[in-house]
Amino acid sequence: MPDIRHRVAISAPLVHVFEAVTAPARISEWWTRDGVAGSPSLGGRLEFRFGRPEPSAVMEVTGLRPDQVTWHCVGGASEWIETDITFDLRESDGETVVLFTHAGWREASEFMAHCSARWAYFLLSMKSLVELGKGTPFPNDLKF
């Protein structure tokens, strides 16, 4: 199965990056302002809205450690269902390295390529949020 992978270095302590991928209020500052709701605790579910009243993605939190956060997609686009999103975090040379993986795609497709580009964009939005205090989440994101 093909996977999406990205690596981003963020000039901030690991604890600040961990908060950016676990606190719904922080996620809404880099991914989507339209709505992030739910429980970020292990076994909890998070709902993400993008321009519609119903959730565009529903994730179950299946891994929650200071160095790794994993979500399992249980709702949303059919291509995302049963995929896993992992944020591996490690400190290196005064930065926090984020190794992002969106794994378990059934096939490589144009939609997967689109999602890869969007994930890269939003990971850079998270970097900007953590480093500079301002991300570019949906709907204020760059459209491409």
C-alpha positions as a Markdown table, in Angstrom:
| # | Residue | x | y | z |
|---|---|---|---|---|
| 1 | Met | 0.0 | 0.0 | 0.0 |
| 2 | Pro | 1.3 | 3.5 | -0.8 |
| 3 | Asp | 1.9 | 6.1 | 1.9 |
| 4 | Ile | 2.3 | 9.8 | 2.0 |
| 5 | Arg | 5.4 | 10.9 | 3.9 |
| 6 | His | 6.8 | 14.4 | 4.8 |
| 7 | Arg | 9.6 | 15.6 | 7.0 |
| 8 | Val | 9.5 | 19.1 | 8.6 |
| 9 | Ala | 11.9 | 20.7 | 11.1 |
| 10 | Ile | 10.3 | 23.2 | 13.5 |
| 11 | Ser | 12.4 | 25.6 | 15.5 |
| 12 | Ala | 10.6 | 24.9 | 18.8 |
| 13 | Pro | 10.6 | 22.5 | 21.7 |
| 14 | Leu | 9.0 | 19.1 | 21.1 |
| 15 | Val | 6.3 | 19.9 | 23.7 |
| 16 | His | 5.1 | 22.9 | 21.7 |
| 17 | Val | 4.8 | 20.7 | 18.5 |
| 18 | Phe | 3.1 | 18.0 | 20.5 |
| 19 | Glu | 0.5 | 20.5 | 21.6 |
| 20 | Ala | 0.0 | 21.6 | 18.0 |
| 21 | Val | -1.0 | 18.1 | 17.0 |
| 22 | Thr | -3.0 | 17.2 | 20.0 |
| 23 | Ala | -5.0 | 20.2 | 21.2 |
| 24 | Pro | -8.1 | 20.9 | 19.1 |
| 25 | Ala | -7.7 | 24.6 | 19.5 |
| 26 | Arg | -4.2 | 24.5 | 18.2 |
| 27 | Ile | -5.1 | 22.1 | 15.3 |
| 28 | Ser | -7.7 | 24.6 | 14.2 |
| 29 | Glu | -4.9 | 27.2 | 13.9 |
| 30 | Trp | -2.9 | 25.3 | 11.3 |
| 31 | Trp | -5.4 | 22.8 | 9.6 |
| 32 | Thr | -9.0 | 24.0 | 9.7 |
| 33 | Arg | -10.8 | 26.9 | 11.3 |
| 34 | Asp | -14.1 | 25.5 | 10.3 |
| 35 | Gly | -14.1 | 23.2 | 13.2 |
| 36 | Val | -12.1 | 20.7 | 15.2 |
| 37 | Ala | -14.1 | 19.0 | 17.9 |
| 38 | Gly | -13.8 | 15.9 | 20.1 |
| 39 | Ser | -11.5 | 14.3 | 22.5 |
| 40 | Pro | -7.8 | 14.2 | 21.8 |
| 41 | Ser | -7.2 | 11.6 | 24.5 |
| 42 | Leu | -6.2 | 8.0 | 23.7 |
| 43 | Gly | -9.3 | 6.2 | 22.3 |
| 44 | Gly | -11.1 | 9.5 | 21.7 |
| 45 | Arg | -12.4 | 10.8 | 18.4 |
| 46 | Leu | -11.7 | 14.1 | 16.7 |
| 47 | Glu | -13.9 | 15.6 | 14.0 |
| 48 | Phe | -12.6 | 18.0 | 11.4 |
| 49 | Arg | -14.8 | 20.2 | 9.3 |
| 50 | Phe | -13.9 | 21.8 | 6.0 |
| 51 | Gly | -16.7 | 24.1 | 4.6 |
| 52 | Arg | -19.6 | 21.8 | 5.4 |
| 53 | Pro | -21.7 | 21.2 | 8.5 |
| 54 | Glu | -20.8 | 17.5 | 8.6 |
| 55 | Pro | -17.3 | 16.3 | 9.4 |
| 56 | Ser | -15.0 | 15.9 | 6.5 |
| 57 | Ala | -12.8 | 13.6 | 8.5 |
| 58 | Val | -13.3 | 11.6 | 11.8 |
| 59 | Met | -10.2 | 10.3 | 13.5 |
| 60 | Glu | -9.8 | 7.9 | 16.4 |
| 61 | Val | -6.8 | 8.6 | 18.5 |
| 62 | Thr | -4.9 | 5.3 | 18.5 |
| 63 | Gly | -1.5 | 6.4 | 19.7 |
| 64 | Leu | -0.6 | 9.2 | 22.1 |
| 65 | Arg | 3.0 | 9.4 | 23.4 |
| 66 | Pro | 5.1 | 12.5 | 23.7 |
| 67 | Asp | 7.1 | 11.4 | 20.7 |
| 68 | Gln | 4.3 | 10.0 | 18.5 |
| 69 | Val | 0.6 | 10.8 | 17.8 |
| 70 | Thr | -1.5 | 8.4 | 15.6 |
| 71 | Trp | -5.0 | 8.9 | 14.3 |
| 72 | His | -7.0 | 6.2 | 12.6 |
| 73 | Cys | -9.6 | 7.5 | 10.1 |
| 74 | Val | -13.1 | 6.2 | 10.7 |
| 75 | Gly | -15.1 | 8.7 | 8.8 |
| 76 | Gly | -14.8 | 11.0 | 5.8 |
| 77 | Ala | -13.6 | 10.5 | 2.2 |
| 78 | Ser | -13.8 | 6.9 | 1.3 |
| 79 | Glu | -10.1 | 6.9 | 0.3 |
| 80 | Trp | -9.2 | 8.0 | 3.8 |
| 81 | Ile | -11.3 | 5.4 | 5.7 |
| 82 | Glu | -9.0 | 2.8 | 7.5 |
| 83 | Thr | -5.9 | 4.9 | 6.8 |
| 84 | Asp | -3.6 | 6.0 | 9.7 |
| 85 | Ile | -2.0 | 9.4 | 10.2 |
| 86 | Thr | 1.1 | 9.5 | 12.3 |
| 87 | Phe | 3.2 | 12.4 | 13.6 |
| 88 | Asp | 6.6 | 11.1 | 14.8 |
| 89 | Leu | 8.4 | 13.8 | 16.8 |
| 90 | Arg | 12.0 | 13.9 | 17.8 |
| 91 | Glu | 14.4 | 16.7 | 19.0 |
| 92 | Ser | 17.5 | 17.2 | 16.9 |
| 93 | Asp | 20.0 | 20.1 | 17.0 |
| 94 | Gly | 17.6 | 22.5 | 18.8 |
| 95 | Glu | 14.6 | 21.7 | 16.5 |
| 96 | Thr | 11.7 | 19.3 | 16.6 |
| 97 | Val | 11.6 | 17.1 | 13.5 |
| 98 | Val | 8.2 | 16.0 | 12.5 |
| 99 | Leu | 8.1 | 12.8 | 10.3 |
| 100 | Phe | 4.5 | 12.7 | 9.0 |
| 101 | Thr | 3.0 | 9.6 | 7.5 |
| 102 | His | -0.5 | 9.1 | 6.1 |
| 103 | Ala | -0.4 | 5.3 | 5.6 |
| 104 | Gly | -2.6 | 2.6 | 4.3 |
| 105 | Trp | -3.9 | 4.1 | 1.0 |
| 106 | Arg | -5.4 | 1.3 | -1.1 |
| 107 | Glu | -3.8 | 2.7 | -4.3 |
| 108 | Ala | -1.8 | 5.6 | -5.6 |
| 109 | Ser | -4.2 | 8.0 | -7.3 |
| 110 | Glu | -4.6 | 11.6 | -8.3 |
| 111 | Phe | -6.6 | 12.2 | -5.1 |
| 112 | Met | -3.7 | 10.8 | -3.1 |
| 113 | Ala | -1.3 | 13.2 | -4.9 |
| 114 | His | -3.6 | 16.1 | -4.1 |
| 115 | Cys | -3.7 | 15.1 | -0.4 |
| 116 | Ser | 0.1 | 14.8 | -0.3 |
| 117 | Ala | 0.4 | 18.4 | -1.6 |
| 118 | Arg | -2.2 | 19.6 | 0.9 |
| 119 | Trp | -0.6 | 17.8 | 3.8 |
| 120 | Ala | 2.8 | 19.4 | 2.9 |
| 121 | Tyr | 1.1 | 22.8 | 2.8 |
| 122 | Phe | -0.6 | 22.3 | 6.2 |
| 123 | Leu | 2.5 | 20.9 | 7.8 |
| 124 | Leu | 4.2 | 24.2 | 6.8 |
| 125 | Ser | 1.2 | 26.0 | 8.3 |
| 126 | Met | 1.8 | 24.2 | 11.6 |
| 127 | Lys | 5.5 | 25.1 | 11.4 |
| 128 | Ser | 4.5 | 28.8 | 10.9 |
| 129 | Leu | 2.1 | 28.6 | 13.8 |
| 130 | Val | 4.6 | 27.1 | 16.2 |
| 131 | Glu | 7.5 | 29.3 | 15.1 |
| 132 | Leu | 5.8 | 32.6 | 14.4 |
| 133 | Gly | 2.4 | 32.3 | 16.1 |
| 134 | Lys | 0.3 | 32.3 | 12.9 |
| 135 | Gly | -0.7 | 29.4 | 10.7 |
| 136 | Thr | -2.7 | 29.4 | 7.4 |
| 137 | Pro | -5.5 | 27.0 | 8.1 |
| 138 | Phe | -8.6 | 26.4 | 5.9 |
| 139 | Pro | -10.4 | 28.5 | 4.7 |
| 140 | Asn | -7.6 | 31.0 | 4.6 |
| 141 | Asp | -5.2 | 28.6 | 3.0 |
| 142 | Leu | -3.5 | 28.9 | -0.4 |
| 143 | Lys | -5.7 | 27.2 | -2.9 |
| 144 | Phe | -4.0 | 25.1 | -5.5 |
